[in-house]
Amino acid sequence: MANICLVCDKRPRVVNSVSNANNRVKHWVYPNVHKMRFSYKGQQTVKRGAVCTKCLKSGKIKKVV
């Protein structure tokens, strides 16, 4: 799975970890995405894919069980 949200296009990014001595080490931060069946708000079509939890909580999509 590519860890990319189909709704908001959120994807992994590189950030710096900064220590107390101001040493910087790059590492990856991954979005919280889950594979599920969903439909967009106001539509009846059902899609399957990875969706981040922020889109799910905000009501942009509805989970189909």
DSSP file (Angstrom, degrees, kcal/mol; ACC not computed):
  #  RESIDUE AA STRUCTURE BP1 BP2  ACC     N-H-->O    O-->H-N    N-H-->O    O-->H-N    TCO  KAPPA ALPHA  PHI   PSI    X-CA   Y-CA   Z-CA
    1    1 A M              0   0    0      0, 0.0    34,-0.0     0, 0.0     0, 0.0   0.000 360.0 360.0 360.0 144.3    0.0    0.0    0.0
    2    2 A A        -     0   0    0      2,-0.1     3,-0.1     1,-0.0     0, 0.0   0.498 360.0-128.1 -88.8  -4.3    1.3    3.4   -0.9
    3    3 A N        +     0   0    0      1,-0.2     2,-0.4     8,-0.1    -1,-0.0   0.887  63.1 134.4  58.3  41.5    0.1    5.3    2.2
    4    4 A I        -     0   0    0      7,-0.2    46,-0.3    48,-0.0     2,-0.3  -0.990  55.7-128.6-123.3 127.9   -1.6    8.0    0.2
    5    5 A C     >  -     0   0    0      5,-2.2     4,-1.1    -2,-0.4    46,-0.2  -0.561   8.9-150.6 -73.8 132.2   -5.1    9.2    1.1
    6    6 A L  T  4 S+     0   0    0     44,-2.3    -1,-0.1    -2,-0.3    45,-0.1   0.741  91.9  46.7 -74.6 -22.3   -7.5    9.1   -2.0
    7    7 A V  T  4 S+     0   0    0     43,-0.3    -1,-0.1     1,-0.1    44,-0.1   0.948 129.6  14.0 -86.2 -54.6   -9.6   12.0   -0.7
    8    8 A C  T  4 S-     0   0    0      2,-0.1    -2,-0.1    44,-0.0    -1,-0.1   0.416  93.7-124.1-107.2   0.6   -7.1   14.7    0.4
    9    9 A D     <  +     0   0    0     -4,-1.1     2,-0.3     1,-0.2    -3,-0.1   0.799  46.6 169.2  61.2  31.6   -3.9   13.3   -1.2
   10   10 A K        +     0   0    0     -5,-0.0    -5,-2.2     1,-0.0    -1,-0.2  -0.589   9.0 173.1 -73.2 136.2   -2.0   13.2    2.1
   11   11 A R        -     0   0    0     -2,-0.3    -7,-0.2    -7,-0.2    -8,-0.1  -0.884  37.2 -70.9-141.2 167.6    1.2   11.3    1.7
   12   12 A P        -     0   0    0      0, 0.0     2,-0.3     0, 0.0    18,-0.2  -0.277  51.3-170.5 -60.7 147.8    4.4   10.4    3.6
   13   13 A R  E     -A   29   0A   0     16,-1.9    16,-2.6    14,-0.0     2,-0.5  -0.953  23.0-116.1-139.9 159.5    6.9   13.3    4.1
   14   14 A V  E     +A   28   0A   0     -2,-0.3     2,-0.3    14,-0.2    14,-0.2  -0.832  37.5 171.1 -98.9 129.2   10.4   13.8    5.4
   15   15 A V  E     -A   27   0A   0     12,-2.8    12,-2.6    -2,-0.5     2,-0.4  -0.855  30.8-109.6-130.7 167.5   10.9   15.8    8.6
   16   16 A N  E     -A   26   0A   0     -2,-0.3     2,-0.5    10,-0.2    10,-0.2  -0.843  14.7-147.1-100.7 133.8   13.8   16.6   10.9
   17   17 A S  E     -A   25   0A   0      8,-3.1     8,-2.0    -2,-0.4     2,-0.5  -0.887  21.2-157.2 -90.0 127.7   14.1   15.3   14.4
   18   18 A V  E     -A   24   0A   0     -2,-0.5     6,-0.2     6,-0.2     2,-0.1  -0.938   3.6-156.6-114.2 122.0   15.9   18.0   16.4
   19   19 A S    >   -     0   0    0      4,-2.1     3,-1.6    -2,-0.5     0, 0.0  -0.250  36.9 -97.1 -85.0 177.1   17.8   17.0   19.6
   20   20 A N  T 3  S+     0   0    0      1,-0.3    -1,-0.1     2,-0.1    -2,-0.0   0.796 127.6  54.9 -65.1 -28.3   18.6   19.3   22.6
   21   21 A A  T 3  S-     0   0    0      2,-0.1    -1,-0.3     1,-0.0     3,-0.1   0.289 121.3-111.4 -86.7  10.4   22.1   19.7   21.0
   22   22 A N    <   +     0   0    0     -3,-1.6     2,-0.4     1,-0.2    -2,-0.1   0.746  63.8 155.5  64.2  27.3   20.4   20.9   17.8
   23   23 A N        -     0   0    0      2,-0.0    -4,-2.1     1,-0.0     2,-0.5  -0.691  32.2-146.6 -79.0 136.9   21.5   17.8   15.9
   24   24 A R  E     +A   18   0A   0     -2,-0.4     2,-0.4    -6,-0.2    -6,-0.2  -0.922  19.5 178.4-114.7 128.8   19.1   17.2   13.0
   25   25 A V  E     -A   17   0A   0     -8,-2.0    -8,-3.1    -2,-0.5     2,-0.2  -0.995  24.1-132.6-128.6 125.4   18.3   13.7   11.7
   26   26 A K  E     +A   16   0A   0     -2,-0.4     2,-0.3   -10,-0.2   -10,-0.2  -0.548  33.5 162.4 -79.2 139.6   15.8   13.2    8.9
   27   27 A H  E     -A   15   0A   0    -12,-2.6   -12,-2.8    -2,-0.2     2,-0.3  -0.966  36.3-101.1-149.4 165.7   13.0   10.6    9.2
   28   28 A W  E     -A   14   0A   0     -2,-0.3     2,-0.5   -14,-0.2   -14,-0.2  -0.665  20.9-158.4 -92.7 142.1    9.7    9.8    7.6
   29   29 A V  E     -A   13   0A   0    -16,-2.6   -16,-1.9    -2,-0.3   -18,-0.0  -0.989  14.1-157.2-117.9 122.9    6.3   10.7    9.0
   30   30 A Y        -     0   0    0     -2,-0.5     2,-0.1   -18,-0.2   -27,-0.1  -0.787  15.9-119.5-102.9 141.1    3.5    8.5    7.6
   31   31 A P        -     0   0    0      0, 0.0     2,-1.5     0, 0.0    -1,-0.0  -0.391  31.3-106.7 -73.3 157.4   -0.2    9.6    7.6
   32   32 A N        +     0   0    0     -2,-0.1    21,-1.8     2,-0.0     2,-0.3  -0.656  57.8 162.9 -86.4  85.3   -2.8    7.5    9.5
   33   33 A V  E     -B   52   0B   0     -2,-1.5     2,-0.4    19,-0.2    19,-0.2  -0.813  19.6-168.3-110.2 148.4   -4.5    5.8    6.5
   34   34 A H  E     -B   51   0B   0     17,-2.1    17,-2.3    -2,-0.3     2,-0.4  -0.990  25.7-118.0-134.2 141.6   -6.7    2.7    6.5
   35   35 A K  E     +B   50   0B   0     -2,-0.4     2,-0.3    15,-0.2    15,-0.2  -0.654  54.3 139.7 -76.8 129.2   -8.0    0.5    3.7
   36   36 A M  E     -B   49   0B   0     13,-2.5    13,-2.2    -2,-0.4     2,-0.5  -0.984  55.4-101.8-160.0 166.6  -11.8    0.6    3.5
   37   37 A R  E     +B   48   0B   0     27,-0.4    27,-2.5    -2,-0.3     2,-0.3  -0.843  52.7 162.2 -93.1 133.7  -14.8    0.8    1.4
   38   38 A F  E     -BC  47  63B   0      9,-2.8     9,-3.2    -2,-0.5     2,-0.4  -0.956  31.4-145.3-149.1 163.4  -16.3    4.3    1.3
   39   39 A S  E     - C   0  62B   0     23,-2.2    23,-2.6    -2,-0.3     7,-0.1  -0.984  30.5-111.0-130.6 145.7  -18.6    6.7   -0.5
   40   40 A Y  E >   - C   0  61B   0      5,-0.5     3,-2.1    -2,-0.4    21,-0.2  -0.385  49.3 -84.1 -71.8 154.1  -18.2   10.4   -0.9
   41   41 A K  T 3  S+     0   0    0     19,-1.7    -1,-0.1     1,-0.3     3,-0.1  -0.393 115.8  10.8 -61.9 124.7  -20.6   12.7    0.9
   42   42 A G  T 3  S+     0   0    0      1,-0.3     2,-0.3    -2,-0.2    -1,-0.3   0.466 110.1  98.8  87.0   2.1  -23.8   13.0   -1.2
   43   43 A Q    <   -     0   0    0     -3,-2.1    -1,-0.3     2,-0.1    -4,-0.0  -0.867  59.7-151.6-121.3 156.7  -22.9   10.3   -3.7
   44   44 A Q        +     0   0    0     -2,-0.3     2,-0.2    -3,-0.1    -1,-0.1   0.511  61.2 110.1-102.6  -7.8  -24.0    6.6   -3.9
   45   45 A T        -     0   0    0     -5,-0.1     2,-0.5     1,-0.0    -5,-0.5  -0.475  59.3-142.9 -73.6 139.8  -20.9    5.2   -5.6
   46   46 A V        -     0   0    0     -2,-0.2     2,-0.3    -7,-0.1    -7,-0.2  -0.888  20.2-177.8-106.6 130.3  -18.8    2.9   -3.5
   47   47 A K  E     -B   38   0B   0     -9,-3.2    -9,-2.8    -2,-0.5     2,-0.4  -0.824  17.1-141.3-120.7 162.0  -15.0    2.9   -3.8
   48   48 A R  E     +B   37   0B   0     -2,-0.3     2,-0.3   -11,-0.2   -11,-0.2  -0.990  47.2  94.6-124.6 133.1  -12.3    1.0   -2.1
   49   49 A G  E    S-B   36   0B   0    -13,-2.2   -13,-2.5    -2,-0.4     2,-0.4  -0.987  71.3 -49.3 173.2-172.6   -9.0    2.5   -1.1
   50   50 A A  E     +B   35   0B   0    -46,-0.3   -44,-2.3    -2,-0.3     2,-0.4  -0.732  48.7 179.7 -90.4 130.0   -6.8    4.1    1.6
   51   51 A V  E     -B   34   0B   0    -17,-2.3   -17,-2.1    -2,-0.4     2,-0.1  -0.994  25.1-124.4-132.1 135.6   -8.4    7.0    3.5
   52   52 A C  E  >  -B   33   0B   0     -2,-0.4     4,-1.4   -19,-0.2     3,-0.4  -0.440  22.8-120.9 -77.4 155.2   -6.9    9.0    6.3
   53   53 A T  H  > S+     0   0    0    -21,-1.8     4,-2.5     1,-0.2     5,-0.2   0.751 109.3  64.0 -69.3 -24.0   -8.7    9.2    9.6
   54   54 A K  H  > S+     0   0    0    -22,-0.2     4,-1.9     2,-0.2    -1,-0.2   0.899 103.9  46.6 -66.5 -39.8   -8.9   13.0    9.4
   55   55 A C  H  >>S+     0   0    0     -3,-0.4     5,-1.5     2,-0.2     6,-0.9   0.866 112.8  50.9 -67.9 -36.0  -11.1   12.8    6.3
   56   56 A L  H ><5S+     0   0    0     -4,-1.4     3,-0.5     1,-0.2    -2,-0.2   0.919 113.1  44.0 -67.5 -44.5  -13.2   10.1    8.0
   57   57 A K  H 3<5S+     0   0    0     -4,-2.5    -2,-0.2     1,-0.2    -1,-0.2   0.831 109.1  56.7 -70.3 -32.6  -13.8   12.2   11.1
   58   58 A S  H 3<5S-     0   0    0     -4,-1.9    -1,-0.2    -5,-0.2    -2,-0.2   0.645 111.7-117.3 -77.3 -13.1  -14.5   15.4    9.3
   59   59 A G  T <<5S+     0   0    0     -4,-0.7    -3,-0.2    -3,-0.5    -2,-0.1   0.617  75.4 129.4  89.6  13.1  -17.4   13.8    7.3
   60   60 A K  S   <S+     0   0    0     -5,-1.5   -19,-1.7    -6,-0.2     2,-0.3   0.816  79.7  20.9 -67.6 -28.9  -15.9   14.2    3.8
   61   61 A I  E    S-C   40   0B   0     -6,-0.9     2,-0.4   -21,-0.2   -21,-0.2  -0.872  72.6-134.9-133.0 167.0  -16.6   10.5    3.3
   62   62 A K  E     -C   39   0B   0    -23,-2.6   -23,-2.2    -2,-0.3     2,-0.3  -0.994  24.2-123.9-125.4 130.8  -18.9    7.8    4.8
   63   63 A K  E     -C   38   0B   0     -2,-0.4     2,-0.5   -25,-0.2   -25,-0.3  -0.533  20.5-148.3 -73.7 133.4  -17.6    4.3    5.6
   64   64 A V              0   0    0    -27,-2.5   -27,-0.4    -2,-0.3    -1,-0.0  -0.914 360.0 360.0-105.4 123.3  -19.6    1.5    3.9
   65   65 A V              0   0    0     -2,-0.5    -1,-0.1   -29,-0.1   -27,-0.1   0.431 360.0 360.0 -94.8 360.0  -19.8   -1.7    5.9
